[in-house]
Amino acid sequence: MCFFLETSRLILRPPQPRDIPAIVTWIGDWDVAKYVSRAPHPYREEDAQNFVLEAGRHRALGEGFAFAITRKADGVLVGAGGVHLREAGFELGYWLGKPFWGQGYASEAAARLLGFAFHDLKLERIGAAFHQDNSASGNVLARLGFTPAGIGMRDCLARGGQVLCNLVELRRNQFRQKKAA
């Protein structure tokens, strides 16, 4: 199974200790952290260290596959994403540092992660959730073909409680690989 994924502009690879300063900077921004379920705010170096260690552990157990999202051109870490096992099955998640919003990186990385989920992991279905006040993420998921699957409350460490989320899903037979640029 390949753990280095490529798109036309990005390389997705396992997170490494060298990524910790960038992770702390990007997800330490309130505007990013408030949309990520498992990111506390403030986000500290030890949180990023735990993320890198847990990513390796979850990958070894086959219950989570986190990737650092980096630009091919210069190797800059722009965010992270992955496919993780939750109560209802595997779920797609991602975040980008604020300076990288609006450049198509989320769609490009998420499409490649879906290719990994359906082709490498052989999943039949994948879910995702986005906070109701995060329409940008909802738009990314809709463009990728996700369809509504309900509404639910999800933990958000940065906000200190639960937030209302839109739940969406995508089935293997609905995924069009050409979107994974």
N, CA and C atoms as an extended XYZ file, in Angstrom:
543
Properties=species:S:1:pos:R:3:atomname:S:1:resname:S:1:resid:I:1 pbc="F F F"
N         0.851       -1.183        0.000 N   MET     1
C         0.000        0.000        0.000 CA  MET     1
C         0.896        1.245        0.000 C   MET     1
N         0.594        2.176       -0.858 N   CYS     2
C         1.412        3.378       -1.016 CA  CYS     2
C         1.001        4.454       -0.010 C   CYS     2
N         1.975        4.986        0.701 N   PHE     3
C         1.676        6.046        1.661 CA  PHE     3
C         2.222        7.393        1.214 C   PHE     3
N         2.679        7.476       -0.031 N   PHE     4
C         3.050        8.745       -0.635 CA  PHE     4
C         2.121        8.936       -1.820 C   PHE     4
N         1.284        9.951       -1.731 N   LEU     5
C         0.284       10.201       -2.762 CA  LEU     5
C         0.636       11.498       -3.463 C   LEU     5
N         0.384       11.562       -4.765 N   GLU     6
C         0.698       12.765       -5.536 CA  GLU     6
C        -0.508       13.265       -6.302 C   GLU     6
N        -0.523       14.567       -6.516 N   THR     7
C        -1.461       15.218       -7.419 CA  THR     7
C        -0.614       16.097       -8.327 C   THR     7
N        -1.251       16.896       -9.129 N   SER     8
C        -0.463       17.758      -10.016 CA  SER     8
C         0.372       18.782       -9.241 C   SER     8
N        -0.128       19.236       -8.078 N   ARG     9
C         0.596       20.272       -7.319 CA  ARG     9
C         1.035       19.855       -5.926 C   ARG     9
N         0.581       18.679       -5.461 N   LEU    10
C         0.784       18.318       -4.061 CA  LEU    10
C         1.418       16.942       -3.892 C   LEU    10
N         2.096       16.788       -2.770 N   ILE    11
C         2.539       15.476       -2.295 CA  ILE    11
C         1.920       15.294       -0.917 C   ILE    11
N         1.258       14.151       -0.723 N   LEU    12
C         0.687       13.790        0.569 CA  LEU    12
C         1.532       12.638        1.099 C   LEU    12
N         2.054       12.809        2.299 N   ARG    13
C         2.970       11.824        2.876 CA  ARG    13
C         2.722       11.737        4.375 C   ARG    13
N         3.221       10.671        5.021 N   PRO    14
C         3.040       10.583        6.468 CA  PRO    14
C         3.654       11.802        7.171 C   PRO    14
N         2.973       12.307        8.204 N   PRO    15
C         3.537       13.437        8.952 CA  PRO    15
C         4.840       13.023        9.642 C   PRO    15
N         5.774       13.960        9.716 N   GLN    16
C         7.093       13.700       10.285 CA  GLN    16
C         7.428       14.764       11.327 C   GLN    16
N         8.361       14.463       12.215 N   PRO    17
C         8.740       15.456       13.229 CA  PRO    17
C         9.137       16.814       12.644 C   PRO    17
N         9.723       16.828       11.458 N   ARG    18
C        10.122       18.105       10.855 CA  ARG    18
C         8.916       18.992       10.511 C   ARG    18
N         7.712       18.405       10.476 N   ASP    19
C         6.491       19.153       10.171 CA  ASP    19
C         5.925       19.893       11.385 C   ASP    19
N         6.408       19.567       12.570 N   ILE    20
C         5.807       20.084       13.803 CA  ILE    20
C         5.724       21.607       13.839 C   ILE    20
N         6.782       22.360       13.522 N   PRO    21
C         6.645       23.827       13.582 CA  PRO    21
C         5.544       24.376       12.668 C   PRO    21
N         5.444       23.848       11.457 N   ALA    22
C         4.408       24.326       10.536 CA  ALA    22
C         3.020       23.925       11.016 C   ALA    22
N         2.881       22.693       11.525 N   ILE    23
C         1.585       22.244       12.042 CA  ILE    23
C         1.131       23.169       13.160 C   ILE    23
N         2.028       23.467       14.092 N   VAL    24
C         1.684       24.349       15.219 CA  VAL    24
C         1.268       25.733       14.713 C   VAL    24
N         1.983       26.255       13.745 N   THR    25
C         1.655       27.575       13.205 CA  THR    25
C         0.294       27.577       12.526 C   THR    25
N         0.071       26.640       11.615 N   TRP    26
C        -1.155       26.681       10.817 CA  TRP    26
C        -2.394       26.310       11.619 C   TRP    26
N        -2.341       25.229       12.382 N   ILE    27
C        -3.544       24.825       13.106 CA  ILE    27
C        -3.677       25.610       14.419 C   ILE    27
N        -2.618       26.307       14.788 N   GLY    28
C        -2.683       27.174       15.960 CA  GLY    28
C        -3.507       28.431       15.726 C   GLY    28
N        -3.806       28.717       14.487 N   ASP    29
C        -4.649       29.856       14.118 CA  ASP    29
C        -6.104       29.518       14.455 C   ASP    29
N        -6.764       30.369       15.234 N   TRP    30
C        -8.147       30.129       15.638 CA  TRP    30
C        -9.059       29.871       14.437 C   TRP    30
N        -8.843       30.614       13.353 N   ASP    31
C        -9.703       30.459       12.176 CA  ASP    31
C        -9.597       29.067       11.554 C   ASP    31
N        -8.525       28.356       11.815 N   VAL    32
C        -8.371       26.971       11.355 CA  VAL    32
C        -8.879       26.017       12.440 C   VAL    32
N        -8.380       26.184       13.654 N   ALA    33
C        -8.697       25.257       14.752 CA  ALA    33
C       -10.195       25.146       15.022 C   ALA    33
N       -10.929       26.227       14.859 N   LYS    34
C       -12.364       26.199       15.191 CA  LYS    34
C       -13.168       25.270       14.287 C   LYS    34
N       -12.583       24.826       13.168 N   TYR    35
C       -13.270       23.918       12.251 CA  TYR    35
C       -12.741       22.482       12.315 C   TYR    35
N       -11.807       22.207       13.227 N   VAL    36
C       -11.191       20.881       13.328 CA  VAL    36
C       -11.642       20.229       14.634 C   VAL    36
N       -12.222       19.063       14.542 N   SER    37
C       -12.782       18.393       15.720 CA  SER    37
C       -11.763       18.134       16.815 C   SER    37
N       -10.610       17.623       16.458 N   ARG    38
C        -9.665       17.116       17.456 CA  ARG    38
C        -8.483       18.038       17.736 C   ARG    38
N        -8.587       19.301       17.366 N   ALA    39
C        -7.482       20.236       17.600 CA  ALA    39
C        -7.838       21.179       18.752 C   ALA    39
N        -7.068       21.134       19.834 N   PRO    40
C        -7.323       22.089       20.917 CA  PRO    40
C        -6.858       23.487       20.511 C   PRO    40
N        -7.321       24.464       21.235 N   HIS    41
C        -6.834       25.828       21.026 CA  HIS    41
C        -6.588       26.439       22.398 C   HIS    41
N        -5.410       26.925       22.698 N   PRO    42
C        -4.262       27.016       21.782 CA  PRO    42
C        -3.671       25.639       21.472 C   PRO    42
N        -3.066       25.551       20.320 N   TYR    43
C        -2.424       24.321       19.854 CA  TYR    43
C        -0.936       24.472       20.103 C   TYR    43
N        -0.368       23.526       20.856 N   ARG    44
C         1.029       23.637       21.282 CA  ARG    44
C         1.918       22.599       20.582 C   ARG    44
N         3.198       22.749       20.764 N   GLU    45
C         4.159       21.830       20.158 CA  GLU    45
C         3.902       20.388       20.583 C   GLU    45
N         3.573       20.165       21.863 N   GLU    46
C         3.319       18.795       22.316 CA  GLU    46
C         2.069       18.192       21.657 C   GLU    46
N         1.105       19.043       21.276 N   ASP    47
C        -0.060       18.554       20.539 CA  ASP    47
C         0.362       18.040       19.161 C   ASP    47
N         1.244       18.774       18.503 N   ALA    48
C         1.732       18.363       17.185 CA  ALA    48
C         2.599       17.103       17.295 C   ALA    48
N         3.412       17.029       18.343 N   GLN    49
C         4.216       15.820       18.554 CA  GLN    49
C         3.309       14.601       18.730 C   GLN    49
N         2.252       14.753       19.515 N   ASN    50
C         1.300       13.656       19.711 CA  ASN    50
C         0.608       13.283       18.402 C   ASN    50
N         0.266       14.289       17.586 N   PHE    51
C        -0.360       14.029       16.293 CA  PHE    51
C         0.550       13.158       15.425 C   PHE    51
N         1.827       13.511       15.347 N   VAL    52
C         2.773       12.754       14.523 CA  VAL    52
C         2.920       11.326       15.059 C   VAL    52
N         3.054       11.170       16.372 N   LEU    53
C         3.190        9.831       16.957 CA  LEU    53
C         1.924        8.998       16.753 C   LEU    53
N         0.770        9.588       17.021 N   GLU    54
C        -0.496        8.872       16.867 CA  GLU    54
C        -0.765        8.509       15.412 C   GLU    54
N        -0.349        9.355       14.492 N   ALA    55
C        -0.531        9.047       13.067 CA  ALA    55
C         0.189        7.752       12.712 C   ALA    55
N         1.393        7.577       13.201 N   GLY    56
C         2.143        6.345       12.953 CA  GLY    56
C         1.496        5.140       13.605 C   GLY    56
N         1.015        5.306       14.822 N   ARG    57
C         0.363        4.205       15.541 CA  ARG    57
C        -0.929        3.779       14.844 C   ARG    57
N        -1.767        4.756       14.476 N   HIS    58
C        -3.038        4.448       13.816 CA  HIS    58
C        -2.807        3.792       12.454 C   HIS    58
N        -1.792        4.247       11.732 N   ARG    59
C        -1.461        3.664       10.428 CA  ARG    59
C        -1.070        2.195       10.603 C   ARG    59
N        -0.235        1.912       11.613 N   ALA    60
C         0.204        0.534       11.863 CA  ALA    60
C        -0.970       -0.383       12.210 C   ALA    60
N        -1.975        0.166       12.884 N   LEU    61
C        -3.156       -0.620       13.262 CA  LEU    61
C        -4.205       -0.682       12.152 C   LEU    61
N        -4.029        0.120       11.104 N   GLY    62
C        -4.982        0.148       10.004 CA  GLY    62
C        -6.270        0.874       10.329 C   GLY    62
N        -6.220        1.751       11.346 N   GLU    63
C        -7.439        2.458       11.736 CA  GLU    63
C        -7.401        3.953       11.441 C   GLU    63
N        -6.339        4.400       10.855 N   GLY    64
C        -6.242        5.805       10.487 CA  GLY    64
C        -5.032        6.046        9.608 C   GLY    64
N        -5.213        6.898        8.611 N   PHE    65
C        -4.148        7.173        7.658 CA  PHE    65
C        -4.045        8.679        7.476 C   PHE    65
N        -3.193        9.306        8.284 N   ALA    66
C        -2.996       10.755        8.223 CA  ALA    66
C        -1.873       11.076        7.244 C   ALA    66
N        -2.045       12.195        6.567 N   PHE    67
C        -1.048       12.646        5.596 CA  PHE    67
C        -0.760       14.127        5.804 C   PHE    67
N         0.517       14.486        5.744 N   ALA    68
C         0.909       15.887        5.641 CA  ALA    68
C         0.688       16.275        4.183 C   ALA    68
N         0.100       17.436        3.953 N   ILE    69
C        -0.139       17.921        2.591 CA  ILE    69
C         0.922       18.974        2.294 C   ILE    69
N         1.770       18.690        1.310 N   THR    70
C         2.862       19.604        0.966 CA  THR    70
C         2.805       19.968       -0.509 C   THR    70
N         3.307       21.161       -0.822 N   ARG    71
C         3.384       21.584       -2.226 CA  ARG    71
C         4.576       20.910       -2.888 C   ARG    71
N         4.372       20.428       -4.097 N   LYS    72
C         5.467       19.826       -4.865 CA  LYS    72
C         6.558       20.840       -5.163 C   LYS    72
N         6.160       22.037       -5.503 N   ALA    73
C         7.105       23.042       -5.980 CA  ALA    73
C         8.193       23.384       -4.959 C   ALA    73
N         7.812       23.463       -3.677 N   ASP    74
C         8.771       23.923       -2.673 CA  ASP    74
C         8.768       23.122       -1.380 C   ASP    74
N         7.927       22.086       -1.272 N   GLY    75
C         7.894       21.255       -0.076 CA  GLY    75
C         7.209       21.869        1.125 C   GLY    75
N         6.616       23.045        0.957 N   VAL    76
C         5.957       23.720        2.078 CA  VAL    76
C         4.729       22.928        2.522 C   VAL    76
N         4.625       22.702        3.822 N   LEU    77
C         3.446       22.039        4.379 CA  LEU    77
C         2.295       23.040        4.378 C   LEU    77
N         1.186       22.659        3.736 N   VAL    78
C         0.026       23.559        3.650 CA  VAL    78
C        -1.123       23.093        4.533 C   VAL    78
N        -1.061       21.846        5.023 N   GLY    79
C        -2.125       21.327        5.874 CA  GLY    79
C        -1.952       19.840        6.092 C   GLY    79
N        -3.053       19.200        6.476 N   ALA    80
C        -3.045       17.759        6.712 CA  ALA    80
C        -4.420       17.211        6.377 C   ALA    80
N        -4.452       15.939        6.107 N   GLY    81
C        -5.721       15.280        5.824 CA  GLY    81
C        -5.563       13.792        6.016 C   GLY    81
N        -6.682       13.099        5.952 N   GLY    82
C        -6.585       11.666        6.106 CA  GLY    82
C        -7.916       10.967        6.075 C   GLY    82
N        -7.832        9.686        6.256 N   VAL    83
C        -8.983        8.802        6.311 CA  VAL    83
C        -8.864        8.079        7.650 C   VAL    83
N        -9.901        8.222        8.496 N   HIS    84
C        -9.829        7.717        9.866 CA  HIS    84
C       -11.068        6.918       10.214 C   HIS    84
N       -10.875        5.865       10.987 N   LEU    85
C       -11.979        5.029       11.420 CA  LEU    85
C       -12.726        5.713       12.564 C   LEU    85
N       -14.029        5.836       12.390 N   ARG    86
C       -14.918        6.373       13.426 CA  ARG    86
C       -15.999        5.337       13.681 C   ARG    86
N       -16.952        5.689       14.514 N   GLU    87
C       -18.001        4.737       14.891 CA  GLU    87
C       -18.745        4.172       13.679 C   GLU    87
N       -19.067        4.997       12.716 N   ALA    88
C       -19.886        4.581       11.566 CA  ALA    88
C       -19.047        4.125       10.368 C   ALA    88
N       -17.745        3.994       10.529 N   GLY    89
C       -16.884        3.591        9.422 CA  GLY    89
C       -15.811        4.637        9.173 C   GLY    89
N       -15.139        4.520        8.051 N   PHE    90
C       -14.059        5.463        7.745 CA  PHE    90
C       -14.621        6.812        7.318 C   PHE    90
N       -13.884        7.852        7.712 N   GLU    91
C       -14.303        9.213        7.437 CA  GLU    91
C       -13.121       10.020        6.907 C   GLU    91
N       -13.399       10.885        5.949 N   LEU    92
C       -12.409       11.797        5.380 CA  LEU    92
C       -12.354       13.067        6.225 C   LEU    92
N       -11.157       13.554        6.460 N   GLY    93
C       -10.982       14.835        7.149 CA  GLY    93
C        -9.775       15.560        6.591 C   GLY    93
N        -9.765       16.876        6.714 N   TYR    94
C        -8.637       17.665        6.213 CA  TYR    94
C        -8.694       19.058        6.822 C   TYR    94
N        -7.566       19.733        6.824 N   TRP    95
C        -7.496       21.157        7.168 CA  TRP    95
C        -6.314       21.762        6.407 C   TRP    95
N        -6.422       23.052        6.163 N   LEU    96
C        -5.332       23.795        5.514 CA  LEU    96
C        -5.013       25.028        6.339 C   LEU    96
N        -3.744       25.426        6.330 N   GLY    97
C        -3.371       26.691        6.934 CA  GLY    97
C        -4.066       27.831        6.197 C   GLY    97
N        -4.435       28.856        6.925 N   LYS    98
C        -5.213       29.963        6.350 CA  LYS    98
C        -4.569       30.603        5.113 C   LYS    98
N        -3.235       30.754        5.056 N   PRO    99
C        -2.651       31.364        3.847 CA  PRO    99
C        -2.885       30.543        2.579 C   PRO    99
N        -3.332       29.288        2.722 N   PHE   100
C        -3.498       28.401        1.574 CA  PHE   100
C        -4.961       28.191        1.202 C   PHE   100
N        -5.860       28.895        1.858 N   TRP   101
C        -7.284       28.791        1.543 CA  TRP   101
C        -7.547       29.426        0.176 C   TRP   101
N        -8.555       28.932       -0.493 N   GLY   102
C        -9.009       29.529       -1.750 CA  GLY   102
C        -8.123       29.260       -2.956 C   GLY   102
N        -7.213       28.306       -2.857 N   GLN   103
C        -6.308       28.007       -3.973 CA  GLN   103
C        -6.559       26.625       -4.581 C   GLN   103
N        -7.618       25.956       -4.145 N   GLY   104
C        -7.951       24.646       -4.685 CA  GLY   104
C        -7.205       23.484       -4.056 C   GLY   104
N        -6.362       23.747       -3.058 N   TYR   105
C        -5.600       22.670       -2.430 CA  TYR   105
C        -6.506       21.681       -1.694 C   TYR   105
N        -7.547       22.168       -1.038 N   ALA   106
C        -8.434       21.265       -0.286 CA  ALA   106
C        -9.106       20.275       -1.232 C   ALA   106
N        -9.639       20.757       -2.333 N   SER   107
C       -10.297       19.869       -3.297 CA  SER   107
C        -9.310       18.878       -3.886 C   SER   107
N        -8.136       19.356       -4.225 N   GLU   108
C        -7.119       18.506       -4.844 CA  GLU   108
C        -6.655       17.414       -3.883 C   GLU   108
N        -6.367       17.788       -2.639 N   ALA   109
C        -5.904       16.812       -1.647 CA  ALA   109
C        -7.024       15.839       -1.276 C   ALA   109
N        -8.234       16.348       -1.074 N   ALA   110
C        -9.354       15.486       -0.689 CA  ALA   110
C        -9.671       14.480       -1.788 C   ALA   110
N        -9.616       14.906       -3.039 N   ALA   111
C        -9.867       13.985       -4.146 CA  ALA   111
C        -8.828       12.863       -4.158 C   ALA   111
N        -7.581       13.207       -3.906 N   ARG   112
C        -6.533       12.177       -3.889 CA  ARG   112
C        -6.712       11.231       -2.716 C   ARG   112
N        -7.125       11.767       -1.562 N   LEU   113
C        -7.394       10.928       -0.398 CA  LEU   113
C        -8.552        9.966       -0.671 C   LEU   113
N        -9.538       10.428       -1.422 N   LEU   114
C       -10.650        9.547       -1.783 CA  LEU   114
C       -10.174        8.423       -2.699 C   LEU   114
N        -9.287        8.733       -3.630 N   GLY   115
C        -8.706        7.695       -4.470 CA  GLY   115
C        -8.000        6.646       -3.627 C   GLY   115
N        -7.256        7.099       -2.637 N   PHE   116
C        -6.579        6.189       -1.697 CA  PHE   116
C        -7.608        5.339       -0.954 C   PHE   116
N        -8.666        5.959       -0.463 N   ALA   117
C        -9.683        5.241        0.314 CA  ALA   117
C       -10.383        4.165       -0.505 C   ALA   117
N       -10.771        4.516       -1.718 N   PHE   118
C       -11.527        3.576       -2.532 CA  PHE   118
C       -10.656        2.526       -3.231 C   PHE   118
N        -9.456        2.916       -3.657 N   HIS   119
C        -8.632        2.003       -4.437 CA  HIS   119
C        -7.617        1.230       -3.597 C   HIS   119
N        -6.992        1.899       -2.624 N   ASP   120
C        -6.001        1.212       -1.795 CA  ASP   120
C        -6.643        0.508       -0.600 C   ASP   120
N        -7.545        1.197        0.072 N   LEU   121
C        -8.211        0.603        1.237 CA  LEU   121
C        -9.424       -0.240        0.855 C   LEU   121
N        -9.867       -0.109       -0.398 N   LYS   122
C       -11.012       -0.883       -0.919 CA  LYS   122
C       -12.310       -0.600       -0.162 C   LYS   122
N       -12.487        0.648        0.281 N   LEU   123
C       -13.720        1.010        0.968 CA  LEU   123
C       -14.870        1.078       -0.027 C   LEU   123
N       -16.048        0.754        0.419 N   GLU   124
C       -17.259        0.880       -0.394 CA  GLU   124
C       -17.940        2.223       -0.162 C   GLU   124
N       -17.700        2.812        1.020 N   ARG   125
C       -18.353        4.057        1.414 CA  ARG   125
C       -17.414        4.830        2.330 C   ARG   125
N       -17.449        6.136        2.223 N   ILE   126
C       -16.693        6.983        3.152 CA  ILE   126
C       -17.581        8.144        3.562 C   ILE   126
N       -17.496        8.511        4.819 N   GLY   127
C       -18.261        9.636        5.333 CA  GLY   127
C       -17.375       10.845        5.529 C   GLY   127
N       -18.004       11.954        5.841 N   ALA   128
C       -17.307       13.184        6.215 CA  ALA   128
C       -18.307       14.031        6.992 C   ALA   128
N       -17.798       14.988        7.716 N   ALA   129
C       -18.653       15.912        8.463 CA  ALA   129
C       -18.024       17.292        8.388 C   ALA   129
N       -18.873       18.307        8.321 N   PHE   130
C       -18.353       19.671        8.363 CA  PHE   130
C       -19.263       20.521        9.233 C   PHE   130
N       -18.637       21.408        9.986 N   HIS   131
C       -19.387       22.303       10.866 CA  HIS   131
C       -20.339       23.144       10.029 C   HIS   131
N       -21.530       23.360       10.539 N   GLN   132
C       -22.534       24.086        9.750 CA  GLN   132
C       -22.101       25.511        9.414 C   GLN   132
N       -21.170       26.064       10.169 N   ASP   133
C       -20.689       27.414        9.853 CA  ASP   133
C       -19.433       27.377        8.973 C   ASP   133
N       -19.141       26.231        8.381 N   ASN   134
C       -17.974       26.092        7.502 CA  ASN   134
C       -18.442       25.717        6.092 C   ASN   134
N       -19.088       26.658        5.426 N   SER   135
C       -19.630       26.387        4.092 CA  SER   135
C       -18.538       26.075        3.070 C   SER   135
N       -17.330       26.610        3.253 N   ALA   136
C       -16.248       26.332        2.301 CA  ALA   136
C       -15.944       24.831        2.253 C   ALA   136
N       -15.889       24.194        3.412 N   SER   137
C       -15.634       22.760        3.448 CA  SER   137
C       -16.809       21.994        2.847 C   SER   137
N       -18.012       22.443        3.131 N   GLY   138
C       -19.193       21.827        2.534 CA  GLY   138
C       -19.163       21.903        1.016 C   GLY   138
N       -18.698       23.027        0.489 N   ASN   139
C       -18.601       23.188       -0.966 CA  ASN   139
C       -17.575       22.233       -1.574 C   ASN   139
N       -16.448       22.054       -0.890 N   VAL   140
C       -15.427       21.111       -1.369 CA  VAL   140
C       -16.026       19.713       -1.452 C   VAL   140
N       -16.680       19.292       -0.389 N   LEU   141
C       -17.242       17.941       -0.341 CA  LEU   141
C       -18.341       17.756       -1.391 C   LEU   141
N       -19.171       18.768       -1.590 N   ALA   142
C       -20.235       18.680       -2.604 CA  ALA   142
C       -19.636       18.545       -4.005 C   ALA   142
N       -18.561       19.316       -4.297 N   ARG   143
C       -17.912       19.219       -5.611 CA  ARG   143
C       -17.329       17.829       -5.855 C   ARG   143
N       -16.946       17.160       -4.778 N   LEU   144
C       -16.366       15.822       -4.897 CA  LEU   144
C       -17.431       14.738       -5.002 C   LEU   144
N       -18.704       15.125       -4.875 N   GLY   145
C       -19.790       14.170       -5.053 CA  GLY   145
C       -20.443       13.666       -3.789 C   GLY   145
N       -20.027       14.168       -2.630 N   PHE   146
C       -20.654       13.743       -1.373 CA  PHE   146
C       -22.113       14.164       -1.358 C   PHE   146
N       -22.945       13.338       -0.743 N   THR   147
C       -24.369       13.630       -0.627 CA  THR   147
C       -24.759       13.681        0.850 C   THR   147
N       -25.820       14.427        1.182 N   PRO   148
C       -26.240       14.557        2.586 CA  PRO   148
C       -26.577       13.201        3.213 C   PRO   148
N       -26.181       13.048        4.475 N   ALA   149
C       -26.451       11.818        5.223 CA  ALA   149
C       -26.999       12.140        6.617 C   ALA   149
N       -27.362       13.405        6.851 N   GLY   150
C       -27.937       13.762        8.144 CA  GLY   150
C       -27.240       14.938        8.795 C   GLY   150
N       -27.641       15.176       10.013 N   ILE   151
C       -27.073       16.251       10.837 CA  ILE   151
C       -26.755       15.637       12.190 C   ILE   151
N       -25.662       16.053       12.791 N   GLY   152
C       -25.302       15.514       14.100 CA  GLY   152
C       -24.389       16.448       14.853 C   GLY   152
N       -24.256       16.178       16.121 N   MET   153
C       -23.351       16.945       16.967 CA  MET   153
C       -21.996       16.240       16.987 C   MET   153
N       -20.935       17.033       16.899 N   ARG   154
C       -19.576       16.510       16.952 CA  ARG   154
C       -18.769       17.339       17.937 C   ARG   154
N       -17.841       16.674       18.602 N   ASP   155
C       -16.933       17.375       19.503 CA  ASP   155
C       -16.053       18.327       18.725 C   ASP   155
N       -15.746       19.450       19.338 N   CYS   156
C       -14.773       20.401       18.796 CA  CYS   156
C       -13.947       20.896       19.973 C   CYS   156
N       -12.735       20.371       20.105 N   LEU   157
C       -11.890       20.719       21.245 CA  LEU   157
C       -11.607       22.213       21.321 C   LEU   157
N       -11.357       22.845       20.187 N   ALA   158
C       -11.037       24.272       20.175 CA  ALA   158
C       -12.196       25.110       20.714 C   ALA   158
N       -13.416       24.699       20.408 N   ARG   159
C       -14.602       25.445       20.855 CA  ARG   159
C       -15.060       24.995       22.231 C   ARG   159
N       -14.466       23.928       22.741 N   GLY   160
C       -14.779       23.480       24.094 CA  GLY   160
C       -16.129       22.801       24.253 C   GLY   160
N       -16.631       22.179       23.205 N   GLY   161
C       -17.910       21.483       23.297 CA  GLY   161
C       -18.294       20.896       21.960 C   GLY   161
N       -19.577       20.629       21.823 N   GLN   162
C       -20.059       20.053       20.583 CA  GLN   162
C       -20.614       21.135       19.660 C   GLN   162
N       -20.501       20.866       18.370 N   VAL   163
C       -21.025       21.782       17.358 CA  VAL   163
C       -21.912       20.993       16.400 C   VAL   163
N       -22.850       21.690       15.808 N   LEU   164
C       -23.754       21.084       14.844 CA  LEU   164
C       -23.024       20.896       13.520 C   LEU   164
N       -23.086       19.670       12.992 N   CYS   165
C       -22.366       19.334       11.757 CA  CYS   165
C       -23.307       18.728       10.735 C   CYS   165
N       -22.999       18.989        9.479 N   ASN   166
C       -23.638       18.294        8.367 CA  ASN   166
C       -22.844       17.026        8.118 C   ASN   166
N       -23.543       15.912        8.036 N   LEU   167
C       -22.915       14.634        7.752 CA  LEU   167
C       -23.161       14.308        6.283 C   LEU   167
N       -22.136       13.862        5.601 N   VAL   168
C       -22.232       13.547        4.176 CA  VAL   168
C       -21.538       12.216        3.925 C   VAL   168
N       -21.824       11.626        2.767 N   GLU   169
C       -21.182       10.368        2.425 CA  GLU   169
C       -20.960       10.279        0.922 C   GLU   169
N       -20.040        9.410        0.574 N   LEU   170
C       -19.746        9.139       -0.834 CA  LEU   170
C       -19.520        7.640       -0.969 C   LEU   170
N       -20.137        7.056       -1.958 N   ARG   171
C       -19.975        5.618       -2.238 CA  ARG   171
C       -18.986        5.429       -3.385 C   ARG   171
N       -18.314        4.303       -3.338 N   ARG   172
C       -17.291        3.987       -4.338 CA  ARG   172
C       -17.821        4.175       -5.763 C   ARG   172
N       -19.037        3.702       -6.044 N   ASN   173
C       -19.559        3.780       -7.405 CA  ASN   173
C       -19.935        5.199       -7.824 C   ASN   173
N       -19.906        6.159       -6.889 N   GLN   174
C       -20.176        7.562       -7.215 CA  GLN   174
C       -18.892        8.358       -7.448 C   GLN   174
N       -17.761        7.768       -7.050 N   PHE   175
C       -16.489        8.481       -7.134 CA  PHE   175
C       -15.922        8.388       -8.540 C   PHE   175
N       -15.517        9.515       -9.052 N   ARG   176
C       -14.892        9.587      -10.367 CA  ARG   176
C       -13.415        9.928      -10.189 C   ARG   176
N       -12.548        8.957      -10.434 N   GLN   177
C       -11.122        9.094      -10.195 CA  GLN   177
C       -10.512       10.311      -10.881 C   GLN   177
N       -11.047       10.752      -11.994 N   LYS   178
C       -10.466       11.899      -12.710 CA  LYS   178
C       -10.420       13.144      -11.835 C   LYS   178
N       -11.252       13.201      -10.770 N   LYS   179
C       -11.222       14.345       -9.866 CA  LYS   179
C        -9.967       14.359       -9.009 C   LYS   179
N        -9.294       13.238       -8.889 N   ALA   180
C        -8.077       13.160       -8.090 CA  ALA   180
C        -6.899       13.620       -8.944 C   ALA   180
N        -6.913       14.881       -9.288 N   ALA   181
C        -5.952       15.502      -10.209 CA  ALA   181
C        -4.520       15.096       -9.950 C   ALA   181
